[in-house]
Amino acid sequence: MVIDGVDVPEDGTTRIDRIAVLLQRVAAGDQDAFARLYDLLSPRVFGLILRVLVDRAQSEEVLQEVFLEVWQSAARFTPNRGQGRSWVLTIAHRRAVDRVRASQASSDRDVRAGLRDLDVAHDGVAEQVELRLASQELTAALSTLPEVQQEALTLAYYGGYSQSEIAALVGAPLGTIKTRMRDGLSRLRNAMGVTA
């Protein structure tokens, strides 16, 4: 008996595997057989892939890859080793699992790269040197200020006193202390080359 252009034995005990017959025709380059095979199997293949991947867009991509592989490797299908449907579903499952592994590997690489970027070595010595240089520069700039401005700024920034407390400590009106600090900070910025 001839089914889909392929001779199939008529001994009555053999169940005809239509997918196997179509795969044999696909192996011979029959595009119509490939279209029929796709129509018959794509819903089931897609369902299997979607169960593995969950993501619909990736599942559609893998479905295309599966049928491309079926087209390219149909000649490797041997009917005496299993059913055609099982062969195609095995390819689909393998491709879906490969995609999951590739996605996981990519995610793991991203995490490792992120952790590597977070684990930047801290150079405490360089930081200490920079702080000392900045402190020396500030001390030098502070020494160029009039004594009353130096006193107000030193009490505020090194002593931690408020403007009211400084006024009480030095016996000057609060407005005077505010003016001294404002003028002193302006001169410090100029001396250190800071633009406000």
Secondary structure as GFF3:
##gff-version 3
##sequence-region A 1 196
A	DSSP	beta_strand	2	3	.	.	.	ID=ss1
A	DSSP	beta_strand	6	7	.	.	.	ID=ss2
A	DSSP	alpha_helix	18	27	.	.	.	ID=ss3
A	DSSP	alpha_helix	31	53	.	.	.	ID=ss4
A	DSSP	alpha_helix	56	73	.	.	.	ID=ss5
A	DSSP	three_ten_helix	74	76	.	.	.	ID=ss6
A	DSSP	three_ten_helix	79	81	.	.	.	ID=ss7
A	DSSP	alpha_helix	84	118	.	.	.	ID=ss8
A	DSSP	alpha_helix	124	142	.	.	.	ID=ss9
A	DSSP	alpha_helix	147	157	.	.	.	ID=ss10
A	DSSP	alpha_helix	163	170	.	.	.	ID=ss11
A	DSSP	alpha_helix	174	192	.	.	.	ID=ss12
###
